[in-house]
Amino acid sequence: SDAVMAGGRLAFLAGQGPILNGSVVGGSVREQTVATLRNLGACLARLGVDRSAVVNCTCYLSDLTAVGEFNAAYLEFFGPHRPARTTVQAQLIGGIGVEITAVVALPPAGRADAAARPGEEG
């Protein structure tokens, strides 16, 4: 599953990587980060929120010497919004160099502008 809901207000997104149609995309860390964030954005859209709803990210890089490339793409994606973040080096599977998990704050139920969540009517 892409996301697990907790307490009605938080969604914990599964790790997203640079995968498109079952294949790893992008050769550089920057390209893989852009593809990973594109997948993260698609998960957010399915939840009915945008990147400003992200409150925390855990970012896994296979090579921390490329953190500058990663940061450039990450900062472009989030713009002035800065969720809390942890970045660590990890041995990633499947030949990917980047994986990102996220915690998302969902709008309160009953708000006029609250988006419908998966399995719920809006």
C-alpha positions in Angstrom: 0.0 0.0 0.0 1.2 3.5 -0.8 0.0 4.9 2.6 -1.3 3.9 5.9 -3.6 6.2 7.9 -3.2 6.8 11.6 -5.5 8.7 13.9 -7.5 10.1 11.0 -5.0 13.0 10.6 -1.7 11.4 9.5 -0.7 9.3 6.5 2.5 7.4 6.5 3.7 7.0 2.9 5.7 4.0 1.9 9.2 4.4 0.5 9.1 5.9 -2.9 11.9 5.4 -5.4 12.8 6.3 -9.0 10.6 3.6 -10.5 8.4 4.1 -13.6 6.5 1.2 -15.2 8.5 -1.3 -13.1 12.0 0.0 -14.1 14.5 2.2 -12.4 14.8 5.6 -14.2 17.5 8.2 -14.1 21.2 7.6 -14.0 22.4 10.5 -11.7 21.3 11.0 -8.1 19.6 14.3 -9.2 17.6 12.4 -11.9 16.7 9.7 -9.5 15.6 12.2 -6.9 13.4 14.1 -9.4 11.7 10.8 -10.4 11.3 9.7 -6.7 9.7 13.1 -5.8 7.4 12.8 -8.8 6.2 9.5 -7.4 5.9 11.1 -4.0 3.8 13.9 -5.5 1.5 11.3 -7.2 0.9 9.7 -3.7 0.1 13.1 -2.3 -2.4 13.8 -5.2 -4.1 10.5 -4.4 -4.5 11.6 -0.8 -5.9 15.0 -2.0 -3.1 17.1 -0.6 -0.1 18.9 -2.0 3.6 18.9 -0.9 2.8 21.5 1.8 1.1 18.7 3.8 4.3 16.8 4.2 5.6 17.2 7.8 8.5 14.7 7.8 10.7 12.9 5.3 13.2 10.2 5.8 15.6 10.1 2.8 17.8 7.2 2.0 20.8 7.7 -0.3 23.1 4.9 -1.5 26.0 7.4 -1.7 26.1 10.4 0.7 28.8 12.0 -1.4 26.0 12.9 -3.8 24.0 14.7 -1.2 24.5 18.0 -3.0 22.7 16.7 -6.1 20.0 15.3 -3.9 19.5 18.5 -2.0 19.2 20.6 -5.2 16.3 18.5 -6.5 14.7 18.1 -3.0 14.7 21.9 -2.4 13.2 22.5 -5.9 10.4 20.1 -5.2 9.5 21.5 -1.8 10.2 25.2 -2.5 9.9 27.3 0.6 8.1 24.5 2.5 10.7 22.7 4.7 9.4 19.5 6.3 11.5 17.9 9.1 14.1 15.6 7.4 16.5 12.9 8.2 19.0 11.8 5.5 21.0 8.6 5.8 23.1 6.4 3.7 21.7 2.9 3.1 22.3 -0.1 0.9 19.2 0.2 -1.3 17.7 -2.7 -3.3 17.0 -3.0 -7.0 19.8 -0.7 -8.2 18.1 2.5 -6.9 20.2 5.3 -5.4 17.3 7.3 -3.7 14.3 6.3 -1.6 12.1 8.7 0.4 9.4 8.0 3.0 7.1 10.7 4.2 4.6 11.6 6.9 1.6 13.7 5.7 -0.8 15.8 7.8 -4.3 15.4 6.4 -7.0 18.1 6.7 -9.4 17.7 9.6 -12.6 15.7 8.7 -15.6 18.0 8.3 -13.7 21.0 7.0 -15.2 22.4 3.9 -11.9 22.2 2.0 -11.0 18.8 3.4 -10.1 16.4 0.7 -11.7 12.9 0.6 -9.3 10.3 1.8 -9.0 6.8 0.2 -12.0 4.8 1.4 -13.9 7.8 2.6 -16.4 10.1 0.9 -15.6 13.7 0.6 
